[in-house]
Amino acid sequence: MALSWKARRRWALVVLLVGLPVYIVVAVNLVDLFDRPHFLVEFAIFAALGIVWALPFKALFRGVGQPQPEDERER
C-alpha cells in the first residue's frame, strides 16, 4: 500500500529532522576513524555518504514540495 501524500510529507519531515542530524554525526565519526585525509578526498567521502543516505528516501521525497493532488483532497 502506497503512502498518502500527507503521510509522505510527515515522514519526509521526520527523516529530515531526525535522519539528517544522525547522518551528520555518523559521517563525521566515520571520517574521524582515519587520519585527516586531503581536502578533496574528505569532500568526496562526505559527498558519497550524502548520496548513499538520500537514495533510500528518494521515493519518499518525490512530490512532497508540490501542492496536494486533487484526488487526495476529496478524501
Rosetta constraint file for C-alpha pairs under 8 A:
AtomPair CA 3 CA 7 HARMONIC 5.90 0.50
AtomPair CA 3 CA 8 HARMONIC 5.97 0.50
AtomPair CA 4 CA 8 HARMONIC 6.14 0.50
AtomPair CA 4 CA 72 HARMONIC 7.73 0.50
AtomPair CA 5 CA 9 HARMONIC 6.12 0.50
AtomPair CA 5 CA 64 HARMONIC 7.13 0.50
AtomPair CA 5 CA 68 HARMONIC 6.82 0.50
AtomPair CA 5 CA 69 HARMONIC 7.73 0.50
AtomPair CA 5 CA 72 HARMONIC 7.49 0.50
AtomPair CA 6 CA 10 HARMONIC 6.32 0.50
AtomPair CA 6 CA 68 HARMONIC 7.97 0.50
AtomPair CA 7 CA 11 HARMONIC 6.11 0.50
AtomPair CA 8 CA 12 HARMONIC 5.94 0.50
AtomPair CA 8 CA 60 HARMONIC 5.81 0.50
AtomPair CA 8 CA 61 HARMONIC 7.35 0.50
AtomPair CA 8 CA 64 HARMONIC 7.00 0.50
AtomPair CA 9 CA 13 HARMONIC 6.38 0.50
AtomPair CA 9 CA 60 HARMONIC 7.91 0.50
AtomPair CA 9 CA 61 HARMONIC 7.65 0.50
AtomPair CA 9 CA 64 HARMONIC 5.54 0.50
AtomPair CA 10 CA 14 HARMONIC 6.41 0.50
AtomPair CA 11 CA 15 HARMONIC 6.09 0.50
AtomPair CA 11 CA 60 HARMONIC 7.58 0.50
AtomPair CA 12 CA 16 HARMONIC 6.18 0.50
AtomPair CA 12 CA 60 HARMONIC 6.34 0.50
AtomPair CA 12 CA 61 HARMONIC 6.08 0.50
AtomPair CA 12 CA 64 HARMONIC 7.81 0.50
AtomPair CA 13 CA 17 HARMONIC 6.05 0.50
AtomPair CA 14 CA 18 HARMONIC 5.76 0.50
AtomPair CA 14 CA 19 HARMONIC 7.28 0.50
AtomPair CA 15 CA 19 HARMONIC 4.66 0.50
AtomPair CA 15 CA 20 HARMONIC 6.75 0.50
AtomPair CA 16 CA 20 HARMONIC 5.16 0.50
AtomPair CA 16 CA 21 HARMONIC 7.85 0.50
AtomPair CA 17 CA 21 HARMONIC 6.96 0.50
AtomPair CA 18 CA 22 HARMONIC 6.42 0.50
AtomPair CA 19 CA 23 HARMONIC 6.03 0.50
AtomPair CA 20 CA 24 HARMONIC 6.25 0.50
AtomPair CA 21 CA 25 HARMONIC 6.33 0.50
AtomPair CA 22 CA 26 HARMONIC 6.16 0.50
AtomPair CA 23 CA 27 HARMONIC 5.90 0.50
AtomPair CA 23 CA 53 HARMONIC 7.36 0.50
AtomPair CA 24 CA 28 HARMONIC 6.09 0.50
AtomPair CA 25 CA 29 HARMONIC 6.12 0.50
AtomPair CA 26 CA 30 HARMONIC 5.95 0.50
AtomPair CA 27 CA 31 HARMONIC 6.30 0.50
AtomPair CA 27 CA 46 HARMONIC 6.87 0.50
AtomPair CA 27 CA 49 HARMONIC 6.98 0.50
AtomPair CA 28 CA 32 HARMONIC 6.13 0.50
AtomPair CA 29 CA 33 HARMONIC 6.44 0.50
AtomPair CA 30 CA 34 HARMONIC 7.79 0.50
AtomPair CA 31 CA 36 HARMONIC 7.57 0.50
AtomPair CA 31 CA 42 HARMONIC 7.54 0.50
AtomPair CA 31 CA 45 HARMONIC 7.88 0.50
AtomPair CA 32 CA 36 HARMONIC 7.02 0.50
AtomPair CA 36 CA 42 HARMONIC 7.87 0.50
AtomPair CA 37 CA 41 HARMONIC 6.12 0.50
AtomPair CA 37 CA 42 HARMONIC 5.77 0.50
AtomPair CA 38 CA 42 HARMONIC 6.10 0.50
AtomPair CA 39 CA 43 HARMONIC 6.06 0.50
AtomPair CA 40 CA 44 HARMONIC 6.11 0.50
AtomPair CA 41 CA 45 HARMONIC 6.21 0.50
AtomPair CA 42 CA 46 HARMONIC 6.32 0.50
AtomPair CA 43 CA 47 HARMONIC 6.06 0.50
AtomPair CA 44 CA 48 HARMONIC 6.02 0.50
AtomPair CA 45 CA 49 HARMONIC 6.14 0.50
AtomPair CA 46 CA 50 HARMONIC 6.06 0.50
AtomPair CA 47 CA 51 HARMONIC 6.30 0.50
AtomPair CA 48 CA 52 HARMONIC 6.14 0.50
AtomPair CA 49 CA 53 HARMONIC 6.00 0.50
AtomPair CA 50 CA 54 HARMONIC 6.27 0.50
AtomPair CA 51 CA 55 HARMONIC 6.21 0.50
AtomPair CA 52 CA 56 HARMONIC 7.72 0.50
AtomPair CA 53 CA 57 HARMONIC 7.88 0.50
AtomPair CA 54 CA 58 HARMONIC 6.37 0.50
AtomPair CA 57 CA 61 HARMONIC 6.30 0.50
AtomPair CA 58 CA 62 HARMONIC 6.22 0.50
AtomPair CA 60 CA 64 HARMONIC 7.75 0.50
AtomPair CA 68 CA 72 HARMONIC 7.03 0.50
AtomPair CA 68 CA 73 HARMONIC 7.01 0.50
AtomPair CA 69 CA 73 HARMONIC 6.67 0.50
AtomPair CA 70 CA 74 HARMONIC 7.08 0.50
AtomPair CA 71 CA 75 HARMONIC 7.64 0.50
